[in-house]
Amino acid sequence: MDFSNLLENFEGMACVLSVDTYEDGSYGNILVATGNKAFKDDIANLTKRPFVDNTPYYLSLPKDLNFEDFIHRCAVTHQPLHTYVNLYEMGLWVDMFLWPLKSDKKNTEYCIYSFTINTKANETNMSDLSPETSSLVLSSCIKLRSSEDFLQTINEITSDIRDLCNSFRCSIITVDNENETCEVIGDAHMPGYPSFLRTPEIRKEFYKLIVTWEKTLAGSTCLIIKNEHEMEVLKERNPEWYKSLADHHVVSLVLFPLKYKGSILGYIWATNFDVKNAVKIKEVLEVTTFFIASEISNYQMLKKLEVMGTIDLLTGTLNRNSMNNRVSQFDQKKDESIKTLGVIFADLNGLKMINDRKGHTEGDRLLKKASAVLRQVFVDDEIYRAGGDEFMVVVLNSSKEEFEEKTRKIFELAGNESNVSFAVGSAFQEGELDIRKALRKADELMYEDKNQFYVRHPELKYR
């Protein structure tokens, strides 16, 4: 069949693709039968060699399972198709159209592929969706923007995506490359399935698998595995992941990266889904993931700001701002659930001498060791760095005996660390609680203890 005259009527780049088909419904070679002059010139310029008719499509165009699926559905099932995709590794956006052609050759089907390329996204093309898809995307956007509990909303959206996919399980996973771990922030599954990535050790191990997914995507916007043939492609690309999926009886898979400003924040994945809905799933998730990634980025940024506003970055304890807010909470309202209150001031002895003689780097190390001692003692209590070398601890709903035992434990554990020595003052209340009185008493006793320390060690008095 001569396609040359037909193609030359297309403005822009166009080519005819052929698909070898088999009686079992699967497909074989996909070739570029020929192209118009614009297509041939562009491919020759890109590959630095003349274009040749009837060659494998991946010698001229990016190899992609989703693209192969589009070609197959257009050529074999005779569906005109249109999609708008981001080739993010190449920094390109492609607006593509496919039209089926009648074939005069047994076991070979044809379609025309026409496309335009831009380096920036076209918002009109991105929003050109079917009414059903638009409704599903809009529903997710409204939930995200009106949410007061981000993680609860993410779980609702995960459940919606699972319903769309009709899958055994759907999860939204974020990655923490700095700490080499991951976290499931949304999970929906069929009854009877166990919870996912339950422990830090499992999350650390699973992270090693997740970091291979970007390479497995091979530059595609997503990975949709519908059948055994496509599973074989996955096996070739990522044998370790393939084995893990096979061990868990996964026969079909949807995987979408959550990308924001060039960085992958995590992934949405669904296993054993309804492959008949692959087209709708792809259309919905390609847009929905854009908004989910943006909201995850905002959530993570706010969490970081919250940490910066409440955590002492050197020692990892709560900071003075958090301490002041906590004291104000006690002042403003009485919490009936709090029956006893213990307050401890622990001032690190000798820090000024270390800073003056050995430098502030050594002083910082000493502060970290001191905070580590306190965290060992007060595992479930509130530890604050009040400032400089001073820490405050709040212990709630403890017996007096337990509180005094913890206070003694400070000296015991500090004695096991070189240069770590605390001056400690404490106050315990039950019945009528007044945190201001407890603070004053603990502070006075701490300074008495510090004065006694320097009486015993006058050579260390650098303050």
C-alpha positions, -999 to 999 in steps of 0.1 A, spaced: 0 0 0 13 34 -10 9 59 19 31 87 5 4 108 -12 -18 105 19 9 117 43 20 146 22 -14 162 28 -6 165 65 9 197 78 36 190 104 51 156 111 32 124 103 39 88 97 22 55 91 27 28 117 22 -9 110 13 -35 137 18 -73 133 -11 -91 149 -17 -127 161 -48 -148 163 -46 -148 202 -51 -110 202 -15 -101 210 7 -80 188 43 -83 175 65 -59 156 55 -22 153 72 -6 124 73 29 109 61 20 74 69 55 60 66 92 69 61 125 52 90 148 44 87 168 77 88 135 97 117 120 77 138 152 79 132 156 116 142 119 123 172 122 101 183 153 120 177 137 153 194 103 146 221 117 123 212 91 97 187 89 68 153 76 76 145 41 63 110 28 57 96 -3 75 120 -1 105 111 -7 142 94 23 156 118 27 185 146 36 160 127 68 153 105 74 183 109 68 221 102 32 231 72 32 254 47 6 264 19 32 267 27 44 232 26 8 219 -8 3 236 -21 35 218 -9 22 185 -24 -12 190 -58 1 201 -59 26 171 -47 2 144 -62 -31 156 -95 -20 173 -99 10 149 -103 37 175 -93 73 166 -72 85 196 -58 117 209 -35 123 239 -12 149 253 19 136 271 50 149 288 83 133 277 99 147 309 134 132 303 136 151 270 118 182 284 91 180 257 53 180 255 37 160 227 2 165 213 -5 133 194 -33 121 171 -38 86 157 -62 75 130 -69 39 120 -64 29 83 -79 0 63 -54 -27 57 -50 -49 26 -25 -72 43 -33 -102 64 -22 -100 101 -10 -64 96 -29 -33 107 -21 3 101 -26 38 116 -15 73 109 4 90 137 6 128 136 21 150 163 34 184 174 61 191 199 66 219 224 90 226 252 63 241 274 30 227 285 -2 239 269 -28 244 296 -57 242 270 -44 208 259 -40 195 294 -76 205 303 -91 190 271 -108 161 289 -140 142 286 -168 152 309 -165 120 330 -127 125 334 -131 162 342 -156 153 369 -133 128 385 -103 151 384 -124 181 398 -137 159 426 -101 152 438 -91 189 434 -121 200 456 -113 175 483 -76 185 483 -83 223 484 -111 221 511 -93 196 533 -86 203 570 -69 170 575 -45 164 546 -37 127 554 -74 118 558 -82 134 525 -53 116 508 -67 83 521 -101 93 506 -86 101 472 -66 68 474 -98 50 479 -114 69 450 -85 59 427 -88 22 438 -125 24 429 -116 38 395 -90 11 389 -111 -16 405 -78 -29 419 -69 -52 448 -48 -24 463 -40 12 457 -13 32 476 2 66 476 39 65 487 62 94 494 100 90 493 126 105 516 159 104 497 178 121 525 170 94 550 166 66 523 131 56 534 95 59 522 61 64 538 26 52 528 4 83 532 -26 67 515 -37 31 513 -69 14 502 -73 -24 496 -96 -53 495 -107 -68 528 -83 -92 543 -52 -75 529 -25 -68 555 -13 -32 562 15 -20 540 51 -11 550 44 -13 587 78 -9 602 108 15 597 129 -15 587 105 -26 560 102 10 547 140 12 545 141 -20 525 113 -11 502 130 22 495 158 3 477 131 -10 453 114 23 449 146 41 437 147 17 407 112 27 395 123 59 378 146 40 355 119 13 349 96 41 337 122 47 309 111 83 304 74 75 303 48 94 323 35 62 338 38 24 337 6 4 329 11 -34 328 -20 -52 315 -9 -86 304 18 -113 304 36 -98 274 40 -64 292 50 -82 323 79 -97 303 90 -62 294 90 -53 331 109 -85 339 136 -74 314 138 -38 327 136 -46 364 140 -83 373 141 -78 411 109 -58 411 93 -83 387 101 -112 411 87 -93 441 54 -87 421 52 -123 410 58 -135 446 27 -114 456 6 -127 427 5 -93 409 -5 -98 372 -14 -62 363 -1 -29 375 -6 9 374 23 31 384 24 69 382 52 91 396 43 122 416 65 148 401 67 184 412 92 209 397 113 181 382 116 161 414 98 128 422 80 131 455 66 96 454 43 73 435 7 62 431 4 25 423 -24 0 420 -22 -37 416 -44 -62 398 -67 -36 383 -94 -38 356 -74 -37 324 -105 -29 304 -105 6 320 -68 13 313 -75 42 289 -98 60 314 -74 53 343 -45 67 324 -64 98 314 -77 106 349 -44 99 367 -22 118 343 -40 150 354 -49 140 390 -13 133 399 -4 168 388 -26 182 416 -18 155 442 20 161 437 15 199 442 -5 194 474 21 169 487 48 194 481 28 221 500 22 196 529 58 187 531 69 223 531 45 232 559 57 202 579 93 214 575 83 249 586 65 235 615 96 215 625 118 246 620 94 265 643 92 239 671 124 218 670 159 228 681 179 218 650 211 211 669 198 188 696 165 175 681 146 185 713 117 209 713 128 246 712 122 276 734 93 288 713 76 254 718 84 257 756 68 291 758 37 279 739 34 249 762 35 270 793 9 293 779 -14 264 773 -12 255 810 -20 291 819 -50 294 795 -70 263 804 -71 234 828 -68 200 813 -88 176 834 -68 146 820 -36 159 836 -35 147 872 2 153 881 29 176 868 67 172 871 91 199 859 129 195 856 155 221 847 188 205 837 217 229 830 248 215 813 279 222 835 311 233 819 299 242 784 315 277 784 349 262 792 346 237 763 335 264 739 364 287 750 391 260 751 381 236 723 358 257 701 320 257 695 321 226 674 331 206 705 306 225 725 279 215 700 289 179 703 286 181 741 251 196 738 241 167 715 254 141 740 236 159 768 203 159 748 208 122 740 211 114 778 178 132 784 160 114 756 171 81 770 156 90 804 125 108 793 114 87 763 77 96 764 80 131 780 85 166 767 121 178 764 128 214 756 160 233 750 153 264 770 184 282 756 222 279 756 231 250 779 197 247 797 170 221 791 135 218 806 115 186 809 78 183 815 65 150 828 27 144 830 6 119 848 36 102 866 37 91 902 61 110 924 82 79 928 85 74 890 94 111 886 121 110 913 135 78 897 138 95 864 155 125 880 181 102 896 186 85 863 199 117 847 230 116 869 235 79 864 235 81 825 254 114 824 281 97 844 286 72 816 294 101 791 326 120 791 322 157 800 284 154 805 274 169 838 241 184 848 229 208 875 194 196 881 164 212 899 129 196 899 94 202 912 64 178 914 28 187 918 -5 168 922 -40 180 928 -39 218 921 -14 223 893 4 256 887 32 253 861 46 288 869 52 278 906 67 245 895 91 263 871 102 288 897 109 261 922 128 239 897 148 268 885 158 278 921 169 243 929 188 239 897 209 271 905 215 258 940 228 225 925 249 244 900 265 265 928 273 234 947 290 219 916 313 249 912 321 248 949 333 213 944 350 222 910 361 258 912 386 252 883 356 247 859 338 280 868 338 298 835 306 317 839 
